[in-house]
Amino acid sequence: MNLKSLCATAFLAALLLPRPAQAQDEQAEFWSFMGEEAKNLTVAAATPETVFNSVSNVTVIDRAMIESYNFSSVSDALQAVPGIMVVRTYLMHNIPTIRGTLQEHYADKVLVMINNVPMWNAVTGEGDLDRVGIDAVERIEVLLGPASVVYGSNALAGAINIVLRKPNGKDTSLGRISGGLGSASGGYGGNADVSRAGGLYAWHGSVAAYTLAADSYNRAQPAYRFHDEAGAANSIKEYMNARSLNFTGNYKNNTVLINASHSDQNYLGNTITLASGELFNEVREAALASYSHDFSPDWGKLRYTATYDWQRRNIPRDASDNVRSDIVGSRFINTLNGRADLPRDLYAEAGGTYEYRYARRYLNYYSNTDTVQWDNSLNGRLSQESSVHAQFGCDKEHWKLLAGSRYTHNSGAGDNLSSRASAIYLFDERNSVKALFSQSFRSPTPFEQYFKPSPVTVVGNPALKPEKAGTLELSYLASRGRFFWHLTAYYAEYRNTIFRNLGDFVRDGTAYSNVNFYDNAPAYNSKGLEIEGRYEDKRTHAFLAAQYLRGSRGDARDVPAPGVFGLPGGRTWNFKYVPAYTVSGGLSRDIGNFFAASNFTGYGENCTLRGHIGAQLWADASVGYKKGDIRHTLAVRNITDREVLFPEYVRLRVVEEVPLNTGRRVEYTFEYRF
Amino acid sequence: MDSGTLIQVLSDYMRRKLLIPFLLALALLPAANVMGEDGTAAVLTEDAGPYREAFLAFQEEYGKTIPAYDLSTYTAMPQEKVIAAFGGKAATLDYPETSLLVYCLAPGIKDRPARRRTVAIPMVPAPGQALQTIRRIQPGLRRLAVFHTSGAYARYVEELSSEGRRLNIEIIAASVQSDADIPAELRRLIRDMDAFWLLPDPLLVNKETFTTLKYFSRANHIPFYAPTSELAKKGATAAIFNSFVEIGRTAAKAAKEDVRDSSTWYPEKINYSINTTESGYIRMNIPEDVLDKAETLFE
């Protein structure tokens, strides 16, 4: 026997020495064993978290809930989350609004992501919920509250992550087609069209998998009588037709995401007049490609992601549809994030992001001749933003602590430091209390900084500072049997919010008198309470979500009289247009092969610039039959046939409210899985 | 404390804290290309927990002392004719092509190492045995959801499906990509399954997943079968498993055989444990004779 063999044998003898306890009796050793084996796998497990120990306030709408309530779009599904309203301005549909932080013309205060990849317009800043059809969605994760330490710019009021569906079988394909007819009645007309159509194909092999989903959804609202700022009236039929294509694939440690979307929607005009293009079509197009590679170093995890996101909007600007605007931008983002597990239950997360934002054009052109009318001072503007962040955490059996910061440098808006700190106490696995402090910021968009149209509608302000938000939250989460509750009380502060001011303004040596221009608002704050309850058993699902909030008037300002119809001016502030109470709920039930579901959303009384809007309530209901691979669903949207109104809070001139829903609509959907 | 006790404590301390590291350090001496006298060597991913327990059983069954290497402190490359590997890291080393590789406790390995002669000892019981055991615990079982990631257990679930057809049990392949997908998959299957079984898949077996499954089982009165006795103790309805001792013994039997090709050896003895508190909570009636024969009853 040579020396080395002797050593090895001696080691064996050491192994054979008795130990105090058998390994299998030690649960900790079993977890340690599974953790060790997970390290050897190609794809490392994500850090497991539940809503009870997540270091943020997160609400999830999963696929089962989407199907139970027959939600027809991501916007529909989001209404089920307390603290979220999906509203509109006269320029934009489907604007997610978190905790009453209204979003000017553009939805740029809530970060929208697909599979954790941020997607938003490089020129005007808005994320677009219609870039993903509901049939391609596995779940929607909603993070309420500022989240810039994790996600960087734009997660000012919160973040929405749309997680795409994945294959759920080995070497199997999942095909799915669905389609339906919709019919709208009431108001001034009816409509029938293919309301939804989609297909999903998924494949899972031994080292690779991919999912391809195509989705189309059309929503034509019943017509309604629209009175414009000039006093003219016409029948308006609002619509939203969105198509999207999503591909996700992975091979070993590599992941690819591709999203392409196109939508057509009606436009209420650059001003709310029938002469500004409200009868014409707005086109939105976008394409996103993202590649990630996961590294598995001995010390933890590392992920590199490169993303290219291209967006285009094409909007009408006059009643003849002769003048249109073409808005094109793109972003290229490189991100490196890592996590290292440290001794004594500690861990560190750190990363860096470098982003190019390119405002290619915001061009007014004559559609009949394709000649340029005006470039709006937004041609070829490139900005860069770089950031680094670090967080340190500690996971104990009952305690979970996390603190960190992100430092950001923006080439056009300077530096920012956002921080967060979270403390969670777990009474047990299903009972926890959370105390959270978080900050966020949003760099001004090129549109807000440099826009200069002719004729002047609004002027960009190069001196804008980034918007900032900070929140203190206290949450209690509990689950018992089939019930789940989540209560959150919060206090939020907003500084330098970017809004459309009216007055005298000087830019680049040019003095503008009584003009709309972008400006930073004085600080204001809000406090609120969110309650969410869910019940679930084998055949029944129910939820109730409610929000109460009170906002300050720190940003109050006067709005001058419009100078027509003898209308007076008024006073305006953000929370004037946010109802103190919002509520949503739903109930779904399976009875044999039949199923039925209904859900509702309600907003409390609300103000317009000069008046009030009564409480708004709308509800959807659906019944259906499913057997094997076939599913038929008959749904009635807005069953009360009411016109659902929301304040017009941007232009603040003559028109006091705009409609969210205009009447009842019936949809039939057929689904076949193969 | 009397002097005898003190000496005993010091002795234990010396043995655990000094002797073992000393011997380990000796073993750490450059030992590449070593060869045991018997032509068999063992490689452990780590000298701890299940790896150690299985190896001790291996050694006992094998009947001879063989060199053993701990990969957590030492990079070994034994050249013996037979290699017994304990753990995924140990199983995936690049051993000589002519050696017979017997590996176990590697629940995450998707593809059998590309070698001519390999014996895999799974952590899961043989499909037929497993289903028969679950059927005995739950006689009314018709639809069983099996949670796993598609990698390592895809073929096993196919075999389960095949056996299930014979036993009139529909196997629902609840294949997910990560533990994050489990809640949605549970909700998707809530009306379609009579029970669910979590396989020993390293990507899925963690405290959070276990908690989710345990409370889902309680809330919906659906039995939860776990991959180890300890999880039954902690709140699963029952556990269906091969003990680490049986796995080690089976590996030793394979190592002693003149195996010419690649194969899978399931341990002959299947174990099950039952948590009677949990089964009572979900109003599950388990036959008395099944309770009597359980490896462990947790009350």
Interface residues (C-beta under 8 A of the other chain):
Chain A: M1 N2 L3 K4 S5 C7 A8 T9 A10 F11 L12 A13 A14 L15 L16 L17 R19 Q22 A23 Q24 D25 E26 Q27 E29 F30 W31 S32 F33 M34 G35 E36 E37 A38 K39 N40 L41 T42 V43 A45 A46 P48 E49 T50 N53 V60 D62 R63 A64 M65 E138 R139 K166 P167 N168 G169 K170 D171 H204 S206 V207 A209 E429 R430 S479 G481 R482 E536 D537 K538 R539 D590
Chain B: R15 L19 I20 L23 L24 L26 A27 L29 P30 A31 V34 M35 G36 E37 A41 A42 T45 E46 D47 A48 G49 P50 Y51 R52 E53 F55 L56 Q59 T65 I66 P67 A68 Y69 D70 G87 G88 K89 T92 L105 A106 P107 G108 I109 K110 D111 S150 G151 A154 V157 E158 A173 A174 S175 V176 Q177 S178 D179 A180 D181 P183 A184 E185 R187 R188 I190 R191 P200 P202 L203 L204 V205 N206 K207 E208 T209 T211 T212 Y215 R218 A219 N220 T228 S229 E230 L231 K233 K234 S243 F244
